[in-house]
Structure formats: C-alpha cells, structure tokens
Amino acid sequence: MKTKSTLCIAIFFLMASITFAQKKNKEITIIDGKVNISKYHSFAQLDKMSKGELLKLYSERIQVIVNILPNIAFATKPGVTMASLGIPETKENKKALEINRDASVEYFDSTVEFQKKILPYSDTRDLIAAILFYEETLKSLHTYNDFKTD
C-alpha cells in the first residue's frame, strides 16, 4: 500500500514538473503581434465614421505596419523562425531578435501614447487619407513575392 501511494505521488510530481517546465529551446518568431487587419475601407466608408473610430483604425494600421515592415526581408507572415530561414540559432542571434522585438514594442507603445495626445487635433480628411494609404501599403504585402527573383 505504501509503495502504491509513493509511486502515485512520484508520478504526480513527475507529470507536474514536465507540465510546468520551461522550454529552453522555445523558438521565437520573427514577426509577432498583430499582423493583419480585419477589413479594408473605401473613402466613402471612412467619411461616414466618427473621428474616434478613425483614430482607432489609424492606430491599428500603425501596429500592423510596425510589426511587419521592418522585417519584410525575412517574412511577411507570422510563424517564421530563425531556424526556418536558415539563420543559426546562436545565443547572439536570439538576443538580437529579442532586442529587436522589445524595441518594436517600445516604439509602438510610445507612438500610441503620442497619437492619443496629439492625433485628435489632426484634420479628419488627413486621417482618412493616412488610413487609406496604410491600407494600400498593407494590401501591397500580398504582392511582395512578385518582386522576388530566383
């Protein structure tokens, strides 16, 4: 009886340690965070929206652009890792990727803080033009592979 309970306790702790153990070789993706928008808009659709709605759309597009464009030479979609690109997963390369990721988050956060304070003073027509421009830029990512030559 004592052997059974000891064995059960040992198995429980073994399973718990496996479940909660951190993965040391966790792969980090090149692109992380928001990487797409749910809808593209026309000028007429945007023109009917309130300034608050436009400000939200503007910030969402900035977030996607900040996450994708700086890394476009590596990937245009999430899930790509250094290993899948053939980049050696050295300590230095992993650290560089982490630093880059932290810098992107910090840049986006500070940009959003600035936008919350200053962007409401912008002209509504300028906001609409910027959103349309960002959306066209994001649409062009679908044709990115057309520019690659083998």
RAKAFEN-V123435 format. One record per pair of residues at least 12 apart in sequence whose C-alpha atoms are under 7 Angstrom apart, sorted by the first residue. I is the first residue (numbers start at 1). J is the second residue. If there is no record, write none. Layout:
BEGIN
i->I j->J
i->I j->J
END
This chain:
BEGIN
i->27 j->81
i->28 j->81
i->29 j->78
i->29 j->79
i->29 j->80
i->29 j->81
i->30 j->80
i->30 j->81
i->31 j->67
i->31 j->68
i->31 j->77
i->31 j->78
i->32 j->67
i->32 j->78
i->33 j->67
i->34 j->63
i->34 j->64
i->34 j->67
i->35 j->64
i->35 j->67
i->35 j->68
i->36 j->64
i->40 j->135
i->46 j->128
i->51 j->124
i->54 j->127
i->58 j->131
i->59 j->112
i->61 j->134
i->63 j->108
i->66 j->104
i->66 j->108
END
